[in-house]
Amino acid sequence: MIPPIASNFVAGKTPATALDHAAQTNRDGVAVILNLLGEHYHDREDADADADAYVDLASDLAASDVDGCISVKPSQIGLGVSDAAFEENLARIVDEATDRGIFVWIDMEDHETTDVTLDAFERHARETDGNVGVCIQANLKRTRDDLERLAALPGKVRLVKGAYDEPKELAYADKARVDEAYRDLLAYAFEHFDDGVAVGSHDPAMIEYAKELHDEHGTPYEVQMLMGVREDAQRDLAADGVDVYQYVPYGGKWLQYFYRRIRERKENVLFAARAVLT
């Protein structure tokens, strides 16, 4: 059982508990992105098992009334084993999801995985006519070039600020510089991406800027936030007519994810403390 302090950020251990949380979230007007926790596998059997679980999840999600999609990490489904293992497992997940009418996000990990992840996205974006999305990190200095490459493709791009500790020659470390890059990249994406932009941020200033860009260019967009973080804001945005998605992790590997959320933000520590004391 996941303790209450962690269940604010993780939707249980099973697909059933995740779908239950998703249905509740939908009632607030917020869609979901379901993510089975796990990453950095170096054993093919582990990667294949999680790929199997995603194939089943796509089927379960399609059979439910839940408004949502799924998101996978390359290192979870075989990239730590080989490029071929990743590509094979991603292909069968995307094939099943596309057959079922379920959208698939491909998460981005550290800079060493960027090229193979973008190559996989491009291939599946073309093959599925845009039923996949990919995450792009604003702190990487290469990201403007990556966006220019992706602009002509179908599918969506999720822009985040970036959470990995990257080498300084490859990434911006100063928060103000990352924020500047994020704003510049948002502006480029809203001008050049016809299939839509996903704003992966809890920053009110960036969310407001995205709205301004949408009003200027008419580009469809959505806001994506984590389960357990600014959920009142998620509901408020949805009530204002913004497409909002909550990133909903679940699964037995919840402990590492929970501690990561606590380490990332002081607000999360205070939130967790209040959950214990009340």
ZIFEN-V48214 format. One record per pair of residues at least 24 apart in sequence whose C-alpha atoms are under 10 Angstrom apart, sorted by the first residue. I is the first residue (numbers start at 0). J is the second residue. Records with the same first field share a line. If there is no record, write none. Layout:
# ZIFEN-V48214
I=J  J
This chain:
# ZIFEN-V48214
0=251
1=250  251  253  254
2=254
3=271  274  275
4=257  270  271  272  273  274  275
5=227  253  254  256  257  258  260  261  271  274
6=226  227  249  253  257  271
7=226  227  228  257  267  270  271  274
8=225  226  227  228  246  247  248  249  253  256  257  260  261  267  271
9=34  36  225  226  227  246  247  248  249  250  251  252  253  254  256  257
10=34  35  226  227  247  248  249  250  253
11=247  248  249  250  251  253
12=36  248  249  250  251  252  253
13=249  250  251
14=52  53  55  56  59  60  248  249  250
15=56  59  60  249
16=249  250
17=247  248  249  250
18=56  59  60  63  64  65  66  67  247  249
19=65
20=65  226  247
21=60  64  65  66  67  245  246  247
22=63  64  65  66  67
23=65
24=65  66  226  230  233  234  244  245  247
25=64  65  66  67  234  244  245
26=65  66  234
27=231  233  234  235  237  238
28=66  233  234  235  236  237  238  240  241  242  243  244
29=66  67  222  223  230  233  234  235  236  237  238  241  242  243  244  245
30=65  66  67  68  223  237  242  243  244  245  246  247
31=65  66  67  68  69  223  224  225  226  243  244  245  246  247  248
32=66  67  68  69  70  71  102  103  104  223  224  225  226  244  245  246  247  248
33=57  60  67  68  69  70  71  103  104  244  245  246  247  248  249
34=68  69  70  71  72  104  106  246  247  248  249  250
35=69  70  71  72  75  247  248  249  250  251  252  253
36=71  72  75  247  248  249  250  251  252  253  254  255  256
37=71  72  74  75  76  248  249  250  251  252  253  255  256
38=71  72  73  74  75  76  77  78  79  108  252
39=72  73  74  75  76  77  78  79  80  108
40=73  74  75  76  77  78  79  80
41=74  75  76  77  78  79  80  81
42=75  76  77  79  80  81
43=75  76  77  78  79  80  81  84  85
44=76  77  80
45=75  76  77  80
46=73  74  75  76  77  78  79  80  84  85  88
47=75  76  77  84  85  87  88
48=75  76  88
49=75  76  77  88
50=75  76  77  85  87  88  89  90  91  92
51=76  88  91  92
52=92
53=88  89  91  92  93  95  96
54=88  89  91  92  93  94  95  96
55=92  95  96
56=92  95  96  101
57=92  93  94  95  96  97  98  99  100  101  102  103
58=95  96  98  99  100  101
59=99
60=96  99  100  101
61=96  98  99  100  101
62=99
66=101  244
67=101  102  103  244  245  246  247
68=96  100  101  102  103  104  131  244  246
69=93  96  101  102  103  104  105  131  246  247  248
70=102  103  104  105  106  131  132  133  134  246  247  248
71=103  104  105  106  107  133
72=104  105  106  107  108  116
73=105  106  107  108  112  115  116  119
74=106  107  108  112
78=112  115  116
79=112
82=115  116  119
85=115  116  119
86=115  116  118  119
89=119  120  123
90=119  122  123
93=123  126  127  130  131
94=123  126  127  130
96=130  131
97=127  128  129  130  131
98=127
100=130
101=130  131
102=129  130  131  132  154
103=129  130  131  132  133  154  155
104=130  131  132  133  134  154  155  156  157
105=131  132  133  134  135  156  157
106=132  133  134  135  157
107=133  134  135  136  157  159  161
108=134  135  136  161  162  163
109=136  139  161  162  163  164  165
110=136  139  141  163  164  165  166  169  170
111=165
113=141  142  145
114=145
117=145  148  149
120=149  152  153  154  155
121=148  149  152  153  154
122=152
123=153  154
124=149  152  153  154  155
125=152  153  154
126=153
127=153  154
128=152  153  154
129=153  154  155  194
130=154  155
131=155  156
132=156  157  195  196  197
133=157  158  197
134=158  159  161  197  199
135=159  160  161  184  199
136=160  161  162  163  170  177  180  181  184  199
137=161  162  170  171  176  177  178  179  180  181  182  183  184  185
138=162  163  164  165  169  170  171  172  173  174  176  177  178  179  180  181
139=163  165  166  167  168  169  170  171  172  177  180
140=167  168  169  170  171  177  180
141=169  170
142=170  180  181  184
143=180  183  184  187  188
146=184  187  188  191  192
147=187  188  191  192
149=188  191  192
150=187  188  190  191  192  193  194
151=191  192  193  194
152=192  193  194
153=192  193  194  195
154=192  193  194  195  196
155=192  193  194  195  196  197  220
156=188  192  194  195  196  197  198  199  220
157=185  188  195  196  197  198  199  200  220  221  222  223
158=184  185  188  196  197  198  199  200  222  223
159=185  197  198  199  200  201  223
160=198  199  200
161=199
162=263
178=202  204  205
181=205
182=208  209
185=209  212
186=211  212  213  216
187=212
188=212  218
189=213  215  216  217  218  219  220
190=215  216  217  218
191=216  218
192=218  219  220
193=217  218  219  220
194=218  219  220
195=219  220  221
196=220  221  222
197=221  222  223  242  243  244
198=222  223  224  243  244
199=223  224  225  244  245  246
200=224  225
201=225  228  229  230  232  233
202=229
203=232
206=236
210=241
225=260
227=260  267  270  271
228=260  264  266  267  270
229=266  267
